[in-house]
């Protein structure tokens, strides 16, 4: 209140304020209507003064609303664990994906009921293909090509996706091999190869063959997916199949992508910002971790390091914080950070959407390491999401 009165004295003429006072009552009897109107005007003035004078909320009214402070009170909350991972394709060529076994065992012990991955949905890629003027580069980099599956099934992405959803809605407790092959073909035609691989892995070995929508070309594609050094297939799909899941949940989002007006200058400015001691420290730490990947214990140790609490701060200082302050006249770094924040917010909304189908579920997100802290921070604001630290699983 003192802060407001000081501001009134300095910013407003008393005469203007005094005009809002009720007229004196000569008979000494208060006019309740006038008094009520005065109080309404006074409250309006105080609110305006608080804005103009930048008075802290605690001095003028209640604190700002904090969604994360209002969590579900009754029932089982949704639980979310975000596993930060290096992109396996960027590890040394000597890396053997078989050494992921101990990590997969630990994740399976947590018993997630859904696994989300840093991949684009077939539906989003279909949208991006309709807008090549903006998304041509993103399509090449992030979208799986469903052309072979369309040739085999005769279905485009929307048709295949709709059929897959109808099948899942009436999915039996014990589907036969033909049903799994059919669903795998629909997932491929719908542009979601990780979900197709889950169905493929759930087939007995002698049933992994062509038929029911899968031709020999698609069988070759599915067999090849499991040979790729990619966390979507080597970690997430293997885990989902092991736990009896029927599909994966792509949650990445690249709708914020757009071509830079001057990509060469933008790249140079951001690369200069990245050239700092924090980046050097991250590179040295990664090299040390990657030198011990010949055992499952060494791989688990790497994942503990990538998911450690202090990692996010160093990543920020190395990458996004450095870019935020880079001094180019075009403010390339600020544009890059805007893209990064927008992408993570949309990823977070996709993850939150996964939980809407079955409230009270456990969701594991397997995502590139730099996303972890952003997704946890954004999703921790949700009323019905409880963040589960990876420490208890990876210890």
Rosetta blueprint (number, residue, H / E / L):
1 X L
2 X H
3 X H
4 X H
5 X H
6 X H
7 X H
8 X H
9 X H
10 X H
11 X H
12 X L
13 X L
14 X H
15 X H
16 X H
17 X H
18 X H
19 X L
20 X L
21 X L
22 X L
23 X L
24 X L
25 X L
26 X L
27 X L
28 X L
29 X L
30 X L
31 X L
32 X H
33 X H
34 X H
35 X H
36 X H
37 X H
38 X H
39 X H
40 X H
41 X H
42 X H
43 X H
44 X H
45 X H
46 X H
47 X H
48 X H
49 X H
50 X H
51 X H
52 X H
53 X L
54 X L
55 X L
56 X L
57 X H
58 X H
59 X H
60 X H
61 X L
62 X L
63 X L
64 X L
65 X L
66 X L
67 X H
68 X H
69 X H
70 X L
71 X L
72 X L
73 X L
74 X L
75 X L
76 X L
77 X L
78 X E
79 X E
80 X E
81 X E
82 X E
83 X E
84 X E
85 X E
86 X L
87 X L
88 X H
89 X H
90 X H
91 X L
92 X L
93 X L
94 X L
95 X L
96 X L
97 X H
98 X H
99 X H
100 X H
101 X H
102 X H
103 X H
104 X H
105 X H
106 X H
107 X H
108 X H
109 X H
110 X H
111 X L
112 X L
113 X L
114 X E
115 X E
116 X E
117 X E
118 X L
119 X L
120 X L
121 X L
122 X H
123 X H
124 X H
125 X H
126 X H
127 X H
128 X H
129 X H
130 X L
131 X L
132 X H
133 X H
134 X H
135 X H
136 X H
137 X H
138 X H
139 X H
140 X H
141 X H
142 X H
143 X L
144 X L
145 X L
146 X L
147 X H
148 X H
149 X H
150 X H
151 X H
152 X H
153 X H
154 X L
155 X L
156 X L
157 X H
158 X H
159 X H
160 X H
161 X H
162 X H
163 X H
164 X H
165 X H
166 X H
167 X H
168 X H
169 X H
170 X L
171 X L
172 X L
173 X L
174 X L
175 X L
176 X L
177 X H
178 X H
179 X H
180 X H
181 X H
182 X H
183 X H
184 X H
185 X H
186 X H
187 X H
188 X H
189 X H
190 X L
191 X L
192 X L
193 X H
194 X H
195 X H
196 X H
197 X H
198 X H
199 X H
200 X H
201 X H
202 X H
203 X L
204 X L
205 X H
206 X H
207 X H
208 X L
209 X L
210 X L
211 X E
212 X L
213 X L
214 X E
215 X L
216 X H
217 X H
218 X H
219 X H
220 X H
221 X H
222 X H
223 X H
224 X H
225 X H
226 X L
227 X L
228 X L
229 X L
230 X L
231 X H
232 X H
233 X H
234 X H
235 X H
236 X H
237 X H
238 X H
239 X H
240 X H
241 X H
242 X H
243 X L
244 X L
245 X L
246 X L
247 X L
248 X L
249 X E
250 X E
251 X L
252 X L
253 X L
254 X L
255 X L
256 X L
257 X L
258 X L
259 X L
260 X L
261 X L
262 X L
263 X H
264 X H
265 X H
266 X H
267 X H
268 X H
269 X H
270 X H
271 X H
272 X H
273 X H
274 X H
275 X L
276 X L
277 X H
278 X H
279 X H
280 X H
281 X H
282 X H
283 X H
284 X H
285 X H
286 X H
287 X H
288 X H
289 X H
290 X H
291 X L
292 X L
293 X L
294 X L
295 X L
296 X H
297 X H
298 X H
299 X H
300 X H
301 X H
302 X H
303 X H
304 X H
305 X H
306 X H
307 X L
308 X L
309 X L
310 X L
311 X H
312 X H
313 X H
314 X H
315 X H
316 X H
317 X H
318 X H
319 X L
320 X H
321 X H
322 X H
323 X H
324 X H
325 X L
326 X L
327 X L
328 X L
329 X L
330 X L
331 X L
332 X H
333 X H
334 X H
335 X H
336 X H
337 X H
338 X H
339 X H
340 X H
341 X H
342 X H
343 X H
344 X H
345 X H
346 X H
347 X H
348 X H
349 X H
350 X H
351 X H
352 X H
353 X H
354 X H
355 X L
356 X L
357 X L
358 X L
359 X L
360 X L
361 X L
362 X E
363 X E
364 X E
365 X E
366 X E
367 X E
368 X E
369 X H
370 X H
371 X H
372 X H
373 X H
374 X H
375 X H
376 X H
377 X H
378 X H
379 X H
380 X L
381 X L
382 X L
383 X L
384 X L
385 X E
386 X E
387 X E
388 X L
389 X L
390 X L
391 X H
392 X H
393 X H
394 X H
395 X L
